[in-house]
Amino acid sequence: MNKSAKTTRRNFLLGSASVIGLSLNYSQSAVANLNEAKPYRSWEDLARKKWTWDSITHSTHGTNCTGQCAFNVYVKNGVVWREEQQGEYGASSDAPDYGPRGCQKGLRHSKYMYGKQRILYPLKRVGERGQGQWERISWDQAMLEVADKFLDYNVEYGPESVTCGLGTQMVMKRASYASLLRFANISGVQMPEAFAGVGDLFSGAHITFGHVTLGNTMAEIYKSKCCLIWFCNPAVTRIPDAHFFWEAKYNGTEVISISPDFNASAMHASKWLNPKPGSD
């Protein structure tokens, strides 16, 4: 072996001591840098800042739905950024739990509320009907023109010439609904029943029983022996209560769906009757 490659025990120990001393010298500064407090970078705080809010209010959704499920609304900088089911509904002793009520449509309601399709100020038609030509006017001008037309038609044609289309929004806002009905009673304006606004009046029940809306709580479905799902599709249009139908089926209730299409409710029913449209 080459003598230059050899080392003595003494030289090895001296060299090792130098290396250890050098590493300790630099490691102290490295440890000191790690212990220094540094602020979080902006991207690390995104998730933390997202899950903060200024207040929590309580609301429900009346757009195309009469479920009125209770929601917690999280508000930040005056804007609704999140909604959650309240889960405040209790359970009866002999029926399934009612809560938590709410569906995907309700959870997305705030997006609809801030959508571009909303009209935020009065618009007056300036072109022919159907041309889609509008101009923005002030609230004072809008209310004055509506009041003038209301008085003109009442004087010339009588109060029966004036009516109001309700829709689901007005029906579910009971305070506004009550004030509108009070105004109609005083002025003599004709107010149609609520189903006329959306065109889904089930006239058969009205003719047979003399009343439009018949029913009980959803627990009645669970306790029934036979349940007919007719002219409706609760799996899509009554999402918070649809589970009562399927739990009733598992409980022994015969659930029969009558619909021309094999919809989401029909596929879970005990039987599906599909009448042919336009036939007897």
C-alpha positions as CSV (number, residue, x, y, z in Angstrom):
1,M,0.0,0.0,0.0
2,N,1.2,3.5,-0.7
3,K,2.7,5.1,2.4
4,S,1.0,8.4,1.5
5,A,-2.4,6.8,1.9
6,K,-1.6,5.6,5.4
7,T,-2.5,7.7,8.5
8,T,-1.6,7.3,12.1
9,R,-4.1,7.0,15.0
10,R,-3.0,10.4,16.3
11,N,-3.6,12.1,12.9
12,F,-7.0,10.4,12.6
13,L,-8.2,11.7,16.0
14,L,-7.0,15.2,15.3
15,G,-8.8,15.3,11.9
16,S,-12.0,14.0,13.4
17,A,-11.9,16.6,16.1
18,S,-11.6,19.3,13.5
19,V,-14.5,18.0,11.5
20,I,-16.7,17.8,14.6
21,G,-15.8,21.3,15.7
22,L,-16.6,22.7,12.3
23,S,-20.0,21.0,12.1
24,L,-21.0,22.1,15.6
25,N,-20.0,25.7,14.7
26,Y,-22.3,25.7,11.6
27,S,-25.1,23.7,13.2
28,Q,-25.6,26.3,15.9
29,S,-26.4,29.0,13.3
30,A,-28.7,26.6,11.5
31,V,-30.6,25.8,14.7
32,A,-30.9,29.4,15.5
33,N,-32.4,30.1,12.0
34,L,-35.0,27.4,12.5
35,N,-36.0,28.8,15.8
36,E,-36.7,32.3,14.4
37,A,-40.4,33.0,14.1
38,K,-41.5,33.6,10.5
39,P,-45.0,34.7,9.3
40,Y,-47.1,32.2,7.3
41,R,-47.0,32.6,3.6
42,S,-50.3,33.8,2.0
43,W,-51.1,30.4,0.4
44,E,-50.8,28.6,3.7
45,D,-53.5,30.9,5.2
46,L,-56.1,30.4,2.5
47,A,-57.9,27.5,4.2
48,R,-57.8,29.2,7.6
49,K,-59.2,32.5,6.2
50,K,-61.9,30.6,4.3
51,W,-63.4,29.1,7.4
52,T,-64.1,32.3,9.1
53,W,-67.2,34.4,9.2
54,D,-68.7,37.5,10.7
55,S,-72.1,36.2,11.8
56,I,-74.5,33.2,11.5
57,T,-78.1,33.9,10.7
58,H,-81.1,31.6,10.1
59,S,-83.0,31.3,6.9
60,T,-84.9,29.1,4.5
61,H,-85.5,28.8,0.8
62,G,-88.7,29.6,-1.0
63,T,-87.7,29.4,-4.6
64,N,-89.6,26.6,-6.3
65,C,-90.0,24.7,-3.1
66,T,-92.4,24.6,-0.2
67,G,-90.2,22.5,2.1
68,Q,-89.0,25.5,4.2
69,C,-86.0,23.6,5.5
70,A,-84.1,25.4,8.3
71,F,-80.6,26.5,7.3
72,N,-77.7,28.3,9.0
73,V,-76.4,31.0,6.8
74,Y,-72.8,32.1,7.3
75,V,-72.2,35.8,6.4
76,K,-68.8,37.3,5.7
77,N,-68.4,41.0,4.7
78,G,-72.1,41.2,4.1
79,V,-72.1,38.3,1.6
80,V,-73.5,34.8,2.1
81,W,-70.6,32.4,1.4
82,R,-71.9,29.1,3.0
83,E,-75.1,27.4,4.1
84,E,-75.6,24.4,6.3
85,Q,-78.6,22.4,7.5
86,Q,-79.6,23.4,11.1
87,G,-80.6,19.9,12.0
88,E,-83.0,21.1,14.6
89,Y,-85.9,18.8,13.7
90,G,-86.9,16.2,16.3
91,A,-88.1,12.7,15.8
92,S,-91.4,11.2,16.8
93,S,-91.4,7.9,18.8
94,D,-93.1,5.8,16.1
95,A,-91.7,7.3,12.8
96,P,-88.4,8.0,11.2
97,D,-86.4,11.1,12.1
98,Y,-87.4,14.2,10.2
99,G,-83.9,15.8,10.2
100,P,-81.7,16.9,8.9
101,R,-84.0,18.6,6.4
102,G,-82.4,20.2,3.3
103,C,-81.1,19.3,-0.1
104,Q,-78.5,20.2,-2.7
105,K,-80.8,22.8,-4.2
106,G,-81.0,24.6,-0.8
107,L,-77.2,24.4,-0.3
108,R,-76.7,26.2,-3.6
109,H,-79.4,28.8,-3.1
110,S,-76.9,31.6,-2.3
111,K,-75.3,31.1,-5.7
112,Y,-78.7,31.5,-7.3
113,M,-79.3,34.6,-5.1
114,Y,-76.1,36.2,-6.4
115,G,-76.6,35.0,-10.0
116,K,-76.5,37.2,-13.0
117,Q,-80.2,36.3,-13.8
118,R,-81.4,38.3,-10.9
119,I,-83.0,41.7,-11.5
120,L,-81.7,44.2,-8.9
121,Y,-83.6,47.3,-10.0
122,P,-86.8,48.3,-11.9
123,L,-86.8,47.9,-15.7
124,K,-89.4,49.4,-18.0
125,R,-90.1,48.0,-21.4
126,V,-89.3,50.5,-24.2
127,G,-89.9,48.3,-27.3
128,E,-92.7,46.1,-28.4
129,R,-93.8,43.1,-26.3
130,G,-91.3,40.3,-26.9
131,Q,-88.5,42.4,-28.3
132,G,-86.6,42.3,-25.0
133,Q,-85.9,46.1,-24.9
134,W,-85.7,47.6,-21.5
135,E,-84.5,50.7,-19.7
136,R,-83.6,51.2,-16.1
137,I,-85.8,53.5,-14.1
138,S,-85.8,54.7,-10.4
139,W,-87.8,53.0,-7.7
140,D,-89.8,56.2,-7.2
141,Q,-90.8,56.2,-10.9
142,A,-91.6,52.5,-10.9
143,M,-93.9,52.7,-7.8
144,L,-95.6,55.9,-9.1
145,E,-96.4,54.4,-12.5
146,V,-97.7,51.1,-11.0
147,A,-99.9,53.0,-8.6
148,D,-101.3,55.2,-11.4
149,K,-102.1,52.2,-13.6
150,F,-103.7,50.4,-10.6
151,L,-106.0,53.4,-10.0
152,D,-106.7,53.9,-13.7
153,Y,-107.8,50.3,-14.3
154,N,-109.8,50.2,-11.1
155,V,-111.8,53.3,-12.0
156,E,-112.3,52.4,-15.7
157,Y,-112.8,48.6,-15.6
158,G,-113.3,47.8,-11.9
159,P,-111.1,46.0,-9.4
160,E,-111.9,42.6,-11.0
161,S,-109.6,43.6,-13.9
162,V,-106.5,43.5,-11.7
163,T,-104.9,40.4,-10.4
164,C,-101.5,39.1,-9.2
165,G,-99.5,36.0,-10.0
166,L,-98.1,34.6,-6.8
167,G,-95.6,31.9,-7.6
168,T,-93.7,30.0,-4.9
169,Q,-91.7,33.0,-3.7
170,M,-94.7,35.0,-2.7
171,V,-96.6,32.0,-1.3
172,M,-93.8,31.0,1.1
173,K,-93.2,34.6,2.3
174,R,-96.2,34.6,4.6
175,A,-95.8,38.1,5.9
176,S,-95.7,39.6,2.4
177,Y,-98.5,37.2,1.4
178,A,-100.7,38.3,4.3
179,S,-100.2,42.0,3.5
180,L,-101.0,41.4,-0.2
181,L,-104.2,39.5,0.7
182,R,-105.2,42.3,3.0
183,F,-104.7,44.8,0.3
184,A,-106.7,42.7,-2.1
185,N,-109.6,42.4,0.3
186,I,-109.7,46.2,0.8
187,S,-109.4,47.1,-2.8
188,G,-111.5,44.2,-4.3
189,V,-108.7,42.9,-6.5
190,Q,-109.1,39.3,-7.6
191,M,-106.5,37.0,-6.0
192,P,-106.2,33.5,-7.5
193,E,-105.3,30.5,-5.4
194,A,-101.6,29.8,-5.2
195,F,-101.5,26.8,-7.7
196,A,-102.6,29.1,-10.5
197,G,-99.3,30.8,-10.3
198,V,-97.3,27.7,-11.2
199,G,-100.0,25.7,-13.0
200,D,-99.9,22.5,-11.0
201,L,-103.4,22.4,-9.5
202,F,-104.4,18.8,-9.0
203,S,-108.1,19.4,-9.9
204,G,-109.1,15.8,-9.3
205,A,-108.6,16.1,-5.6
206,H,-110.4,19.4,-5.6
207,I,-113.4,18.1,-7.4
208,T,-113.6,14.9,-5.4
209,F,-112.9,16.2,-1.9
210,G,-113.7,19.9,-2.2
211,H,-110.3,21.0,-1.1
212,V,-107.0,21.5,-3.0
213,T,-104.4,20.5,-0.5
214,L,-105.1,17.4,1.5
215,G,-102.7,15.6,3.7
216,N,-101.0,15.1,7.0
217,T,-97.5,14.8,8.3
218,M,-94.9,12.7,6.5
219,A,-95.2,10.2,9.4
220,E,-98.6,9.2,7.9
221,I,-96.9,7.8,4.8
222,Y,-94.7,5.7,7.0
223,K,-97.7,4.3,8.9
224,S,-99.9,3.6,5.9
225,K,-100.6,0.2,4.3
226,C,-100.6,1.5,0.8
227,C,-99.2,4.7,-0.6
228,L,-99.9,6.1,-4.1
229,I,-97.2,8.4,-5.6
230,W,-99.3,10.2,-8.3
231,F,-98.6,13.3,-10.3
232,C,-95.4,13.8,-8.4
233,N,-91.8,12.7,-8.2
234,P,-90.7,13.2,-4.5
235,A,-87.2,11.8,-5.0
236,V,-86.5,14.9,-7.1
237,T,-89.0,17.5,-6.1
238,R,-89.3,16.6,-2.3
239,I,-85.8,15.5,-1.5
240,P,-85.9,16.2,2.3
241,D,-89.1,14.1,2.8
242,A,-88.5,11.4,0.1
243,H,-86.9,9.0,2.6
244,F,-90.3,8.5,4.3
245,F,-91.6,6.7,1.2
246,W,-88.7,4.3,1.0
247,E,-88.6,3.7,4.8
248,A,-92.3,3.0,4.6
249,K,-91.6,0.4,1.8
250,Y,-89.1,-1.3,4.1
251,N,-91.6,-1.2,6.9
252,G,-94.2,-3.2,4.8
253,T,-96.1,-0.4,3.0
254,E,-96.9,-1.0,-0.6
255,V,-95.6,2.1,-2.5
256,I,-97.1,2.4,-5.9
257,S,-95.8,5.0,-8.4
258,I,-98.2,6.2,-11.2
259,S,-96.3,8.1,-13.9
260,P,-95.7,7.9,-17.6
261,D,-91.9,7.9,-17.1
262,F,-89.8,5.6,-15.1
263,N,-88.5,8.3,-12.9
264,A,-86.4,8.3,-9.7
265,S,-89.4,7.6,-7.5
266,A,-90.8,4.9,-9.7
267,M,-87.6,2.9,-9.7
268,H,-87.7,2.7,-5.9
269,A,-91.5,1.9,-5.6
270,S,-93.0,-1.5,-5.0
271,K,-95.0,-1.2,-8.2
272,W,-94.9,1.1,-11.2
273,L,-98.0,1.9,-13.3
274,N,-97.2,3.8,-16.5
275,P,-100.2,5.2,-18.3
276,K,-99.7,6.1,-21.9
277,P,-100.0,9.8,-22.5
278,G,-103.1,10.7,-24.6
279,S,-104.8,7.4,-24.0
280,D,-107.6,6.3,-21.6
